[in-house]
Each structure stands twice: as structure tokens, then as C-alpha cells.
Amino acid sequence: MRSAAASLMAANAAIFFFGAVQHAGVAFGLFHEPQIIAAAIVETLCGIALVCGAAALFRDRKRSRRAALIANFTALSGVLLGIAALAVGAGPRTASNDLYHRLMLLLIVAATLILIFAPRVRGDAGH
């Protein structure tokens, strides 16, 4: 189950990085978002956290489950911050950005549920 959670986290990191590049002002064909540098920074940091958490799971380190949970909660905080900022009108809102936020949340929830409820591997017990 570690590899499933790690794969979800890696996919989510890619979405975060994709959003960061778009919010930095780079468009990809039909994909473009308003330039919001603060969002680009937060998305980059969340993507890095998810990559680190996924890498820990792929390496099967003793405390990898904890690192992966911290990474997911970091990403969750970033997504919730973005949703709240848009809700109070701190930036322009687009349908695609709302979709990205929902997809990010779905992947965070899925990976977190796997990490919490999947049977622990021998080296992960008690951590």
C-alpha cells in the first residue's frame, strides 16, 4: 500500500507544480491561470513536500509513513489556504482553478486514508 500512497502523492505533486508554473504566468496551450505569485510559491512548497513524502515511502524508511502524513497535511494546508483566499476575493477565480483544488484535495484525502488505514509494514510499526 505504500507504493499506492506514494504514487498518489507523486501525481498530486505534479498537479501542484503544474499549477505553480501556470500561476507564475506560463500558459500551456489551453491551460492558463491568472498570474498569482503567492499561489505559485505555495504550490511549489506543497509540491516539494509531497515529493519528499513520496520519496520517503518509495525508499521504505523507518519513519516514512510519518513523513508522508506530514507532507499530505502540508499540502492540505496549502489547498485550504488557496480556497479561503479565493473565497474572500483575494484573487481571480477560474473554473479550472476550482477543479485543480478539488483534484488536489481528492488525492490528499485518498493518500492520507491509505496511510492511516492500510496495514502497517513491519518497519513502520509504532511510528
Secondary structure, DSSP 4 states (H G I P E B T S, - for coil): -HHHHHHHHHHHHHHHHHHHHHHTT--BTTB-----HHHHHHHHHHHHHHHHHHHHHHHT-TTHHHHHHHHHHHHHHHHHHHHHHHHTTSS---HHHHHHHHHHHHHHHHHHHHHHHSPPPGGGTT-
